[in-house]
Amino acid sequence: MYIHLIHAWLTYNYGICLASCVAIKLYSINYFYWYGHLFHYLQNPRYNWTKQFIRFTDTGHLASFMILFYPNLIPLAHNIHFAIATGYWLGKYVFQLKDADQLMNVPDLDYGHMDICTYIHHTVPYSIVIYSIYKQHGPSCEIQYDHSNLMYTYAWMYAWTFFIYVPWRYYTGDTVYSILDQKITPGPMIFGFIWFIHIMLYVSNFVGYASCKMLH
C-alpha cells in the first residue's frame, strides 16, 4: 500500500504522467518481489520475477515512458493502451478469464487491494493517454491516426508475440493467458480470439482518431 503514497508524492512533484509510469510498474515489481518464489515458471524460483516483463500489458509501461520523451508517439501509445484496457475488461467479463498470475490461498496477501491495483493498471494508463492527447496535441492531431500508425501498432503486437511471448512459452510452457492454452480452449476459439485482437487494434486506431477530434 505504500506505493500509493509514492504515487501521490511523485504526482505532486513531477506530474501525473511520470508518477503513474513509475508507480504502476511498482505494483508488479513489489508483487513479484514478495511472491515470485511461489510460482513455478522457472526451475529456479528466484528468477520468476522475470514474468512481470512477459505479458502484453507489461509492454504498456514502455509505451507510457515513450510519450514522456517523444510526444509524437502518443497515437501508438493510445492504440497499445486501448488494446490492453479493452482486452482486459472484455476478457474478464465476456470471456470469463481469470487474472493472470493471481496466487490463491496466500495468508498475508490482501486480495481486495490486489484487485484495486490490477484495475488501476488497466484503466489509469489509458486515461493518461487521452489526457496527453488533449494537453499536447493541436487540432491537426488526427493526421497522426493514419495507415502507418496502424501498421506500427500491428508491428508492436507481432514483435511482442515473436520476441517475447513465443520464447517464454517455449522455454517455460507457460501460456500466460488461459485462452491461449489449447488444453482448456478449443482451437477454433483460440483462432477467433487472435482475429479478435487484430480487429480490436484496428478499432483502437479509429477510436484514437475520433477522440482526437472530439477533444479539440
Order of alpha helices (4+ residues) and beta strands (2+ residues): alpha-alpha-alpha-alpha-alpha-alpha-alpha-alpha-alpha
